[in-house]
Amino acid sequence: MISTERTGWFKSSYSGGSQAECLEVARGHPDIPVRDSKTTPGPTLTFSATGWTTFVTAIKDGQLTAASCN
């Protein structure tokens, strides 16, 4: 398990204006921990650097949408 207590979390400036769909990412780890900004004590997902790049690229390319998650 990754300890994120001492690591700063940040949100993208592109996060939704309603603040309802925000992810936070922590700096300072070899892998990339990601969490839901609305439930900060909740679980985190951890991506490898390659996995994170693939995930972000898929979102930017429209391969992952809310409809594809249903």
mmCIF file of the N, C-alpha and C atoms, coordinates in Angstrom:
data_MODEL
# 
_entry.id   MODEL 
# 
loop_
_atom_site.group_PDB 
_atom_site.id 
_atom_site.type_symbol 
_atom_site.label_atom_id 
_atom_site.label_alt_id 
_atom_site.label_comp_id 
_atom_site.label_asym_id 
_atom_site.label_entity_id 
_atom_site.label_seq_id 
_atom_site.pdbx_PDB_ins_code 
_atom_site.Cartn_x 
_atom_site.Cartn_y 
_atom_site.Cartn_z 
_atom_site.occupancy 
_atom_site.B_iso_or_equiv 
_atom_site.pdbx_formal_charge 
_atom_site.auth_seq_id 
_atom_site.auth_comp_id 
_atom_site.auth_asym_id 
_atom_site.auth_atom_id 
_atom_site.pdbx_PDB_model_num 
ATOM 1   N N  . MET A 1 1  ? 0.845   -1.176 0.000   1.00 0.00 ? 1  MET A N  1 
ATOM 2   C CA . MET A 1 1  ? 0.000   0.000  0.000   1.00 0.00 ? 1  MET A CA 1 
ATOM 3   C C  . MET A 1 1  ? 0.894   1.243  0.000   1.00 0.00 ? 1  MET A C  1 
ATOM 4   N N  . ILE A 1 2  ? 0.516   2.230  -0.766  1.00 0.00 ? 2  ILE A N  1 
ATOM 5   C CA . ILE A 1 2  ? 1.285   3.461  -0.874  1.00 0.00 ? 2  ILE A CA 1 
ATOM 6   C C  . ILE A 1 2  ? 0.815   4.440  0.187   1.00 0.00 ? 2  ILE A C  1 
ATOM 7   N N  . SER A 1 3  ? 1.742   4.995  0.944   1.00 0.00 ? 3  SER A N  1 
ATOM 8   C CA . SER A 1 3  ? 1.401   6.037  1.907   1.00 0.00 ? 3  SER A CA 1 
ATOM 9   C C  . SER A 1 3  ? 1.389   7.370  1.179   1.00 0.00 ? 3  SER A C  1 
ATOM 10  N N  . THR A 1 4  ? 0.241   8.042  1.223   1.00 0.00 ? 4  THR A N  1 
ATOM 11  C CA . THR A 1 4  ? 0.120   9.333  0.546   1.00 0.00 ? 4  THR A CA 1 
ATOM 12  C C  . THR A 1 4  ? -0.072  10.465 1.542   1.00 0.00 ? 4  THR A C  1 
ATOM 13  N N  . GLU A 1 5  ? 0.134   10.196 2.825   1.00 0.00 ? 5  GLU A N  1 
ATOM 14  C CA . GLU A 1 5  ? -0.093  11.209 3.851   1.00 0.00 ? 5  GLU A CA 1 
ATOM 15  C C  . GLU A 1 5  ? 0.821   12.419 3.687   1.00 0.00 ? 5  GLU A C  1 
ATOM 16  N N  . ARG A 1 6  ? 2.071   12.204 3.317   1.00 0.00 ? 6  ARG A N  1 
ATOM 17  C CA . ARG A 1 6  ? 3.012   13.314 3.232   1.00 0.00 ? 6  ARG A CA 1 
ATOM 18  C C  . ARG A 1 6  ? 3.174   13.842 1.809   1.00 0.00 ? 6  ARG A C  1 
ATOM 19  N N  . THR A 1 7  ? 2.426   13.325 0.894   1.00 0.00 ? 7  THR A N  1 
ATOM 20  C CA . THR A 1 7  ? 2.556   13.716 -0.506  1.00 0.00 ? 7  THR A CA 1 
ATOM 21  C C  . THR A 1 7  ? 1.410   14.634 -0.897  1.00 0.00 ? 7  THR A C  1 
ATOM 22  N N  . GLY A 1 8  ? 1.730   15.689 -1.605  1.00 0.00 ? 8  GLY A N  1 
ATOM 23  C CA . GLY A 1 8  ? 0.703   16.619 -2.039  1.00 0.00 ? 8  GLY A CA 1 
ATOM 24  C C  . GLY A 1 8  ? -0.157  16.050 -3.155  1.00 0.00 ? 8  GLY A C  1 
ATOM 25  N N  . TRP A 1 9  ? -1.443  16.191 -2.998  1.00 0.00 ? 9  TRP A N  1 
ATOM 26  C CA . TRP A 1 9  ? -2.394  15.791 -4.033  1.00 0.00 ? 9  TRP A CA 1 
ATOM 27  C C  . TRP A 1 9  ? -2.729  17.018 -4.858  1.00 0.00 ? 9  TRP A C  1 
ATOM 28  N N  . PHE A 1 10 ? -3.003  16.824 -6.141  1.00 0.00 ? 10 PHE A N  1 
ATOM 29  C CA . PHE A 1 10 ? -3.408  17.952 -6.971  1.00 0.00 ? 10 PHE A CA 1 
ATOM 30  C C  . PHE A 1 10 ? -4.491  17.523 -7.943  1.00 0.00 ? 10 PHE A C  1 
ATOM 31  N N  . LYS A 1 11 ? -5.300  18.518 -8.334  1.00 0.00 ? 11 LYS A N  1 
ATOM 32  C CA . LYS A 1 11 ? -6.355  18.313 -9.329  1.00 0.00 ? 11 LYS A CA 1 
ATOM 33  C C  . LYS A 1 11 ? -5.963  19.059 -10.596 1.00 0.00 ? 11 LYS A C  1 
ATOM 34  N N  . SER A 1 12 ? -6.383  18.532 -11.712 1.00 0.00 ? 12 SER A N  1 
ATOM 35  C CA . SER A 1 12 ? -6.148  19.189 -12.989 1.00 0.00 ? 12 SER A CA 1 
ATOM 36  C C  . SER A 1 12 ? -6.947  20.483 -13.065 1.00 0.00 ? 12 SER A C  1 
ATOM 37  N N  . SER A 1 13 ? -6.382  21.473 -13.718 1.00 0.00 ? 13 SER A N  1 
ATOM 38  C CA . SER A 1 13 ? -7.120  22.713 -13.960 1.00 0.00 ? 13 SER A CA 1 
ATOM 39  C C  . SER A 1 13 ? -8.251  22.481 -14.955 1.00 0.00 ? 13 SER A C  1 
ATOM 40  N N  . TYR A 1 14 ? -8.269  21.313 -15.603 1.00 0.00 ? 14 TYR A N  1 
ATOM 41  C CA . TYR A 1 14 ? -9.323  20.971 -16.551 1.00 0.00 ? 14 TYR A CA 1 
ATOM 42  C C  . TYR A 1 14 ? -10.473 20.217 -15.893 1.00 0.00 ? 14 TYR A C  1 
ATOM 43  N N  . SER A 1 15 ? -10.443 20.048 -14.578 1.00 0.00 ? 15 SER A N  1 
ATOM 44  C CA . SER A 1 15 ? -11.522 19.338 -13.887 1.00 0.00 ? 15 SER A CA 1 
ATOM 45  C C  . SER A 1 15 ? -12.843 20.037 -14.141 1.00 0.00 ? 15 SER A C  1 
ATOM 46  N N  . GLY A 1 16 ? -13.922 19.278 -14.099 1.00 0.00 ? 16 GLY A N  1 
ATOM 47  C CA . GLY A 1 16 ? -15.248 19.822 -14.370 1.00 0.00 ? 16 GLY A CA 1 
ATOM 48  C C  . GLY A 1 16 ? -15.592 21.001 -13.480 1.00 0.00 ? 16 GLY A C  1 
ATOM 49  N N  . GLY A 1 17 ? -16.272 21.981 -14.029 1.00 0.00 ? 17 GLY A N  1 
ATOM 50  C CA . GLY A 1 17 ? -16.642 23.182 -13.292 1.00 0.00 ? 17 GLY A CA 1 
ATOM 51  C C  . GLY A 1 17 ? -17.548 22.930 -12.109 1.00 0.00 ? 17 GLY A C  1 
ATOM 52  N N  . SER A 1 18 ? -18.326 21.860 -12.161 1.00 0.00 ? 18 SER A N  1 
ATOM 53  C CA . SER A 1 18 ? -19.240 21.559 -11.058 1.00 0.00 ? 18 SER A CA 1 
ATOM 54  C C  . SER A 1 18 ? -18.514 20.931 -9.883  1.00 0.00 ? 18 SER A C  1 
ATOM 55  N N  . GLN A 1 19 ? -17.230 20.609 -10.053 1.00 0.00 ? 19 GLN A N  1 
ATOM 56  C CA . GLN A 1 19 ? -16.424 19.926 -9.037  1.00 0.00 ? 19 GLN A CA 1 
ATOM 57  C C  . GLN A 1 19 ? -16.982 18.551 -8.703  1.00 0.00 ? 19 GLN A C  1 
ATOM 58  N N  . ALA A 1 20 ? -17.823 18.004 -9.574  1.00 0.00 ? 20 ALA A N  1 
ATOM 59  C CA . ALA A 1 20 ? -18.446 16.704 -9.315  1.00 0.00 ? 20 ALA A CA 1 
ATOM 60  C C  . ALA A 1 20 ? -17.663 15.552 -9.928  1.00 0.00 ? 20 ALA A C  1 
ATOM 61  N N  . GLU A 1 21 ? -16.743 15.829 -10.825 1.00 0.00 ? 21 GLU A N  1 
ATOM 62  C CA . GLU A 1 21 ? -16.022 14.739 -11.477 1.00 0.00 ? 21 GLU A CA 1 
ATOM 63  C C  . GLU A 1 21 ? -14.519 15.003 -11.478 1.00 0.00 ? 21 GLU A C  1 
ATOM 64  N N  . CYS A 1 22 ? -13.959 15.074 -10.281 1.00 0.00 ? 22 CYS A N  1 
ATOM 65  C CA . CYS A 1 22 ? -12.539 15.400 -10.159 1.00 0.00 ? 22 CYS A CA 1 
ATOM 66  C C  . CYS A 1 22 ? -11.739 14.233 -9.608  1.00 0.00 ? 22 CYS A C  1 
ATOM 67  N N  . LEU A 1 23 ? -10.617 13.996 -10.230 1.00 0.00 ? 23 LEU A N  1 
ATOM 68  C CA . LEU A 1 23 ? -9.636  13.051 -9.710  1.00 0.00 ? 23 LEU A CA 1 
ATOM 69  C C  . LEU A 1 23 ? -8.463  13.848 -9.174  1.00 0.00 ? 23 LEU A C  1 
ATOM 70  N N  . GLU A 1 24 ? -7.837  13.310 -8.149  1.00 0.00 ? 24 GLU A N  1 
ATOM 71  C CA . GLU A 1 24 ? -6.614  13.900 -7.630  1.00 0.00 ? 24 GLU A CA 1 
ATOM 72  C C  . GLU A 1 24 ? -5.477  12.903 -7.844  1.00 0.00 ? 24 GLU A C  1 
ATOM 73  N N  . VAL A 1 25 ? -4.311  13.429 -8.126  1.00 0.00 ? 25 VAL A N  1 
ATOM 74  C CA . VAL A 1 25 ? -3.124  12.611 -8.354  1.00 0.00 ? 25 VAL A CA 1 
ATOM 75  C C  . VAL A 1 25 ? -2.060  13.069 -7.365  1.00 0.00 ? 25 VAL A C  1 
ATOM 76  N N  . ALA A 1 26 ? -1.314  12.112 -6.797  1.00 0.00 ? 26 ALA A N  1 
ATOM 77  C CA . ALA A 1 26 ? -0.259  12.449 -5.837  1.00 0.00 ? 26 ALA A CA 1 
ATOM 78  C C  . ALA A 1 26 ? 1.101   12.418 -6.512  1.00 0.00 ? 26 ALA A C  1 
ATOM 79  N N  . ARG A 1 27 ? 1.913   13.373 -6.156  1.00 0.00 ? 27 ARG A N  1 
ATOM 80  C CA . ARG A 1 27 ? 3.292   13.436 -6.656  1.00 0.00 ? 27 ARG A CA 1 
ATOM 81  C C  . ARG A 1 27 ? 4.231   12.703 -5.705  1.00 0.00 ? 27 ARG A C  1 
ATOM 82  N N  . GLY A 1 28 ? 5.395   12.333 -6.214  1.00 0.00 ? 28 GLY A N  1 
ATOM 83  C CA . GLY A 1 28 ? 6.455   11.821 -5.366  1.00 0.00 ? 28 GLY A CA 1 
ATOM 84  C C  . GLY A 1 28 ? 6.492   10.317 -5.185  1.00 0.00 ? 28 GLY A C  1 
ATOM 85  N N  . HIS A 1 29 ? 5.856   9.572  -6.075  1.00 0.00 ? 29 HIS A N  1 
ATOM 86  C CA . HIS A 1 29 ? 5.849   8.114  -5.995  1.00 0.00 ? 29 HIS A CA 1 
ATOM 87  C C  . HIS A 1 29 ? 6.330   7.527  -7.317  1.00 0.00 ? 29 HIS A C  1 
ATOM 88  N N  . PRO A 1 30 ? 6.932   6.344  -7.297  1.00 0.00 ? 30 PRO A N  1 
ATOM 89  C CA . PRO A 1 30 ? 7.327   5.714  -8.560  1.00 0.00 ? 30 PRO A CA 1 
ATOM 90  C C  . PRO A 1 30 ? 6.116   5.344  -9.414  1.00 0.00 ? 30 PRO A C  1 
ATOM 91  N N  . ASP A 1 31 ? 5.019   4.959  -8.764  1.00 0.00 ? 31 ASP A N  1 
ATOM 92  C CA . ASP A 1 31 ? 3.756   4.727  -9.461  1.00 0.00 ? 31 ASP A CA 1 
ATOM 93  C C  . ASP A 1 31 ? 2.849   5.919  -9.195  1.00 0.00 ? 31 ASP A C  1 
ATOM 94  N N  . ILE A 1 32 ? 1.726   6.000  -9.906  1.00 0.00 ? 32 ILE A N  1 
ATOM 95  C CA . ILE A 1 32 ? 0.859   7.165  -9.813  1.00 0.00 ? 32 ILE A CA 1 
ATOM 96  C C  . ILE A 1 32 ? -0.406  6.822  -9.040  1.00 0.00 ? 32 ILE A C  1 
ATOM 97  N N  . PRO A 1 33 ? -0.539  7.309  -7.784  1.00 0.00 ? 33 PRO A N  1 
ATOM 98  C CA . PRO A 1 33 ? -1.768  7.093  -7.029  1.00 0.00 ? 33 PRO A CA 1 
ATOM 99  C C  . PRO A 1 33 ? -2.824  8.120  -7.441  1.00 0.00 ? 33 PRO A C  1 
ATOM 100 N N  . VAL A 1 34 ? -4.057  7.650  -7.603  1.00 0.00 ? 34 VAL A N  1 
ATOM 101 C CA . VAL A 1 34 ? -5.171  8.480  -8.044  1.00 0.00 ? 34 VAL A CA 1 
ATOM 102 C C  . VAL A 1 34 ? -6.346  8.221  -7.114  1.00 0.00 ? 34 VAL A C  1 
ATOM 103 N N  . ARG A 1 35 ? -7.082  9.286  -6.753  1.00 0.00 ? 35 ARG A N  1 
ATOM 104 C CA . ARG A 1 35 ? -8.256  9.118  -5.893  1.00 0.00 ? 35 ARG A CA 1 
ATOM 105 C C  . ARG A 1 35 ? -9.361  10.063 -6.327  1.00 0.00 ? 35 ARG A C  1 
ATOM 106 N N  . ASP A 1 36 ? -10.555 9.802  -5.838  1.00 0.00 ? 36 ASP A N  1 
ATOM 107 C CA . ASP A 1 36 ? -11.719 10.654 -6.059  1.00 0.00 ? 36 ASP A CA 1 
ATOM 108 C C  . ASP A 1 36 ? -11.622 11.824 -5.089  1.00 0.00 ? 36 ASP A C  1 
ATOM 109 N N  . SER A 1 37 ? -11.700 13.039 -5.592  1.00 0.00 ? 37 SER A N  1 
ATOM 110 C CA . SER A 1 37 ? -11.543 14.214 -4.730  1.00 0.00 ? 37 SER A CA 1 
ATOM 111 C C  . SER A 1 37 ? -12.696 14.383 -3.744  1.00 0.00 ? 37 SER A C  1 
ATOM 112 N N  . LYS A 1 38 ? -13.823 13.745 -4.001  1.00 0.00 ? 38 LYS A N  1 
ATOM 113 C CA . LYS A 1 38 ? -14.969 13.853 -3.086  1.00 0.00 ? 38 LYS A CA 1 
ATOM 114 C C  . LYS A 1 38 ? -14.858 12.896 -1.910  1.00 0.00 ? 38 LYS A C  1 
ATOM 115 N N  . THR A 1 39 ? -14.065 11.845 -2.040  1.00 0.00 ? 39 THR A N  1 
ATOM 116 C CA . THR A 1 39 ? -13.916 10.854 -0.974  1.00 0.00 ? 39 THR A CA 1 
ATOM 117 C C  . THR A 1 39 ? -12.431 10.619 -0.710  1.00 0.00 ? 39 THR A C  1 
ATOM 118 N N  . THR A 1 40 ? -11.762 11.654 -0.235  1.00 0.00 ? 40 THR A N  1 
ATOM 119 C CA . THR A 1 40 ? -10.312 11.581 -0.056  1.00 0.00 ? 40 THR A CA 1 
ATOM 120 C C  . THR A 1 40 ? -9.847  10.494 0.915   1.00 0.00 ? 40 THR A C  1 
ATOM 121 N N  . PRO A 1 41 ? -10.637 10.116 1.929   1.00 0.00 ? 41 PRO A N  1 
ATOM 122 C CA . PRO A 1 41 ? -10.172 9.010  2.770   1.00 0.00 ? 41 PRO A CA 1 
ATOM 123 C C  . PRO A 1 41 ? -10.399 7.641  2.120   1.00 0.00 ? 41 PRO A C  1 
ATOM 124 N N  . GLY A 1 42 ? -11.071 7.633  0.988   1.00 0.00 ? 42 GLY A N  1 
ATOM 125 C CA . GLY A 1 42 ? -11.404 6.383  0.317   1.00 0.00 ? 42 GLY A CA 1 
ATOM 126 C C  . GLY A 1 42 ? -10.212 5.742  -0.366  1.00 0.00 ? 42 GLY A C  1 
ATOM 127 N N  . PRO A 1 43 ? -10.474 4.713  -1.145  1.00 0.00 ? 43 PRO A N  1 
ATOM 128 C CA . PRO A 1 43 ? -9.397  3.963  -1.794  1.00 0.00 ? 43 PRO A CA 1 
ATOM 129 C C  . PRO A 1 43 ? -8.709  4.769  -2.897  1.00 0.00 ? 43 PRO A C  1 
ATOM 130 N N  . THR A 1 44 ? -7.518  4.335  -3.234  1.00 0.00 ? 44 THR A N  1 
ATOM 131 C CA . THR A 1 44 ? -6.790  4.918  -4.359  1.00 0.00 ? 44 THR A CA 1 
ATOM 132 C C  . THR A 1 44 ? -6.546  3.836  -5.402  1.00 0.00 ? 44 THR A C  1 
ATOM 133 N N  . LEU A 1 45 ? -6.470  4.263  -6.638  1.00 0.00 ? 45 LEU A N  1 
ATOM 134 C CA . LEU A 1 45 ? -6.008  3.401  -7.727  1.00 0.00 ? 45 LEU A CA 1 
ATOM 135 C C  . LEU A 1 45 ? -4.552  3.755  -7.965  1.00 0.00 ? 45 LEU A C  1 
ATOM 136 N N  . THR A 1 46 ? -3.753  2.784  -8.282  1.00 0.00 ? 46 THR A N  1 
ATOM 137 C CA . THR A 1 46 ? -2.343  3.048  -8.547  1.00 0.00 ? 46 THR A CA 1 
ATOM 138 C C  . THR A 1 46 ? -2.002  2.565  -9.951  1.00 0.00 ? 46 THR A C  1 
ATOM 139 N N  . PHE A 1 47 ? -1.474  3.477  -10.754 1.00 0.00 ? 47 PHE A N  1 
ATOM 140 C CA . PHE A 1 47 ? -1.096  3.188  -12.132 1.00 0.00 ? 47 PHE A CA 1 
ATOM 141 C C  . PHE A 1 47 ? 0.422   3.167  -12.256 1.00 0.00 ? 47 PHE A C  1 
ATOM 142 N N  . SER A 1 48 ? 0.932   2.303  -13.113 1.00 0.00 ? 48 SER A N  1 
ATOM 143 C CA . SER A 1 48 ? 2.333   2.432  -13.525 1.00 0.00 ? 48 SER A CA 1 
ATOM 144 C C  . SER A 1 48 ? 2.409   3.670  -14.419 1.00 0.00 ? 48 SER A C  1 
ATOM 145 N N  . ALA A 1 49 ? 3.602   4.169  -14.661 1.00 0.00 ? 49 ALA A N  1 
ATOM 146 C CA . ALA A 1 49 ? 3.742   5.336  -15.535 1.00 0.00 ? 49 ALA A CA 1 
ATOM 147 C C  . ALA A 1 49 ? 3.173   5.053  -16.924 1.00 0.00 ? 49 ALA A C  1 
ATOM 148 N N  . THR A 1 50 ? 3.442   3.872  -17.455 1.00 0.00 ? 50 THR A N  1 
ATOM 149 C CA . THR A 1 50 ? 2.917   3.495  -18.770 1.00 0.00 ? 50 THR A CA 1 
ATOM 150 C C  . THR A 1 50 ? 1.404   3.368  -18.730 1.00 0.00 ? 50 THR A C  1 
ATOM 151 N N  . GLY A 1 51 ? 0.885   2.754  -17.680 1.00 0.00 ? 51 GLY A N  1 
ATOM 152 C CA . GLY A 1 51 ? -0.564  2.600  -17.540 1.00 0.00 ? 51 GLY A CA 1 
ATOM 153 C C  . GLY A 1 51 ? -1.274  3.936  -17.444 1.00 0.00 ? 51 GLY A C  1 
ATOM 154 N N  . TRP A 1 52 ? -0.694  4.881  -16.696 1.00 0.00 ? 52 TRP A N  1 
ATOM 155 C CA . TRP A 1 52 ? -1.286  6.213  -16.555 1.00 0.00 ? 52 TRP A CA 1 
ATOM 156 C C  . TRP A 1 52 ? -1.306  6.934  -17.897 1.00 0.00 ? 52 TRP A C  1 
ATOM 157 N N  . THR A 1 53 ? -0.197  6.864  -18.634 1.00 0.00 ? 53 THR A N  1 
ATOM 158 C CA . THR A 1 53 ? -0.135  7.496  -19.952 1.00 0.00 ? 53 THR A CA 1 
ATOM 159 C C  . THR A 1 53 ? -1.183  6.902  -20.884 1.00 0.00 ? 53 THR A C  1 
ATOM 160 N N  . THR A 1 54 ? -1.333  5.590  -20.869 1.00 0.00 ? 54 THR A N  1 
ATOM 161 C CA . THR A 1 54 ? -2.331  4.916  -21.705 1.00 0.00 ? 54 THR A CA 1 
ATOM 162 C C  . THR A 1 54 ? -3.739  5.340  -21.309 1.00 0.00 ? 54 THR A C  1 
ATOM 163 N N  . PHE A 1 55 ? -4.014  5.411  -20.009 1.00 0.00 ? 55 PHE A N  1 
ATOM 164 C CA . PHE A 1 55 ? -5.324  5.817  -19.494 1.00 0.00 ? 55 PHE A CA 1 
ATOM 165 C C  . PHE A 1 55 ? -5.668  7.245  -19.924 1.00 0.00 ? 55 PHE A C  1 
ATOM 166 N N  . VAL A 1 56 ? -4.749  8.178  -19.712 1.00 0.00 ? 56 VAL A N  1 
ATOM 167 C CA . VAL A 1 56 ? -4.994  9.575  -20.069 1.00 0.00 ? 56 VAL A CA 1 
ATOM 168 C C  . VAL A 1 56 ? -5.164  9.726  -21.579 1.00 0.00 ? 56 VAL A C  1 
ATOM 169 N N  . THR A 1 57 ? -4.356  9.041  -22.358 1.00 0.00 ? 57 THR A N  1 
ATOM 170 C CA . THR A 1 57 ? -4.475  9.097  -23.815 1.00 0.00 ? 57 THR A CA 1 
ATOM 171 C C  . THR A 1 57 ? -5.830  8.567  -24.273 1.00 0.00 ? 57 THR A C  1 
ATOM 172 N N  . ALA A 1 58 ? -6.294  7.476  -23.673 1.00 0.00 ? 58 ALA A N  1 
ATOM 173 C CA . ALA A 1 58 ? -7.596  6.909  -24.039 1.00 0.00 ? 58 ALA A CA 1 
ATOM 174 C C  . ALA A 1 58 ? -8.722  7.898  -23.743 1.00 0.00 ? 58 ALA A C  1 
ATOM 175 N N  . ILE A 1 59 ? -8.637  8.609  -22.629 1.00 0.00 ? 59 ILE A N  1 
ATOM 176 C CA . ILE A 1 59 ? -9.656  9.618  -22.308 1.00 0.00 ? 59 ILE A CA 1 
ATOM 177 C C  . ILE A 1 59 ? -9.604  10.745 -23.330 1.00 0.00 ? 59 ILE A C  1 
ATOM 178 N N  . LYS A 1 60 ? -8.410  11.260 -23.597 1.00 0.00 ? 60 LYS A N  1 
ATOM 179 C CA . LYS A 1 60 ? -8.268  12.362 -24.555 1.00 0.00 ? 60 LYS A CA 1 
ATOM 180 C C  . LYS A 1 60 ? -8.755  11.977 -25.945 1.00 0.00 ? 60 LYS A C  1 
ATOM 181 N N  . ASP A 1 61 ? -8.558  10.718 -26.328 1.00 0.00 ? 61 ASP A N  1 
ATOM 182 C CA . ASP A 1 61 ? -8.968  10.246 -27.651 1.00 0.00 ? 61 ASP A CA 1 
ATOM 183 C C  . ASP A 1 61 ? -10.439 9.850  -27.711 1.00 0.00 ? 61 ASP A C  1 
ATOM 184 N N  . GLY A 1 62 ? -11.161 9.981  -26.587 1.00 0.00 ? 62 GLY A N  1 
ATOM 185 C CA . GLY A 1 62 ? -12.585 9.648  -26.566 1.00 0.00 ? 62 GLY A CA 1 
ATOM 186 C C  . GLY A 1 62 ? -12.870 8.161  -26.486 1.00 0.00 ? 62 GLY A C  1 
ATOM 187 N N  . GLN A 1 63 ? -11.871 7.356  -26.151 1.00 0.00 ? 63 GLN A N  1 
ATOM 188 C CA . GLN A 1 63 ? -12.066 5.909  -26.049 1.00 0.00 ? 63 GLN A CA 1 
ATOM 189 C C  . GLN A 1 63 ? -12.746 5.519  -24.739 1.00 0.00 ? 63 GLN A C  1 
ATOM 190 N N  . LEU A 1 64 ? -12.653 6.377  -23.728 1.00 0.00 ? 64 LEU A N  1 
ATOM 191 C CA . LEU A 1 64 ? -13.303 6.132  -22.441 1.00 0.00 ? 64 LEU A CA 1 
ATOM 192 C C  . LEU A 1 64 ? -14.261 7.274  -22.155 1.00 0.00 ? 64 LEU A C  1 
ATOM 193 N N  . THR A 1 65 ? -15.506 6.948  -22.031 1.00 0.00 ? 65 THR A N  1 
ATOM 194 C CA . THR A 1 65 ? -16.524 7.937  -21.705 1.00 0.00 ? 65 THR A CA 1 
ATOM 195 C C  . THR A 1 65 ? -17.393 7.373  -20.594 1.00 0.00 ? 65 THR A C  1 
ATOM 196 N N  . ALA A 1 66 ? -18.238 8.205  -20.013 1.00 0.00 ? 66 ALA A N  1 
ATOM 197 C CA . ALA A 1 66 ? -19.151 7.729  -18.966 1.00 0.00 ? 66 ALA A CA 1 
ATOM 198 C C  . ALA A 1 66 ? -20.041 6.619  -19.508 1.00 0.00 ? 66 ALA A C  1 
ATOM 199 N N  . ALA A 1 67 ? -20.456 6.732  -20.765 1.00 0.00 ? 67 ALA A N  1 
ATOM 200 C CA . ALA A 1 67 ? -21.324 5.713  -21.365 1.00 0.00 ? 67 ALA A CA 1 
ATOM 201 C C  . ALA A 1 67 ? -20.606 4.373  -21.497 1.00 0.00 ? 67 ALA A C  1 
ATOM 202 N N  . SER A 1 68 ? -19.298 4.393  -21.729 1.00 0.00 ? 68 SER A N  1 
ATOM 203 C CA . SER A 1 68 ? -18.567 3.134  -21.891 1.00 0.00 ? 68 SER A CA 1 
ATOM 204 C C  . SER A 1 68 ? -18.338 2.430  -20.561 1.00 0.00 ? 68 SER A C  1 
ATOM 205 N N  . CYS A 1 69 ? -18.607 3.096  -19.462 1.00 0.00 ? 69 CYS A N  1 
ATOM 206 C CA . CYS A 1 69 ? -18.420 2.503  -18.132 1.00 0.00 ? 69 CYS A CA 1 
ATOM 207 C C  . CYS A 1 69 ? -19.680 1.832  -17.614 1.00 0.00 ? 69 CYS A C  1 
ATOM 208 N N  . ASN A 1 70 ? -20.773 1.973  -18.297 1.00 0.00 ? 70 ASN A N  1 
ATOM 209 C CA . ASN A 1 70 ? -22.042 1.376  -17.832 1.00 0.00 ? 70 ASN A CA 1 
ATOM 210 C C  . ASN A 1 70 ? -22.127 -0.082 -18.190 1.00 0.00 ? 70 ASN A C  1 
# 
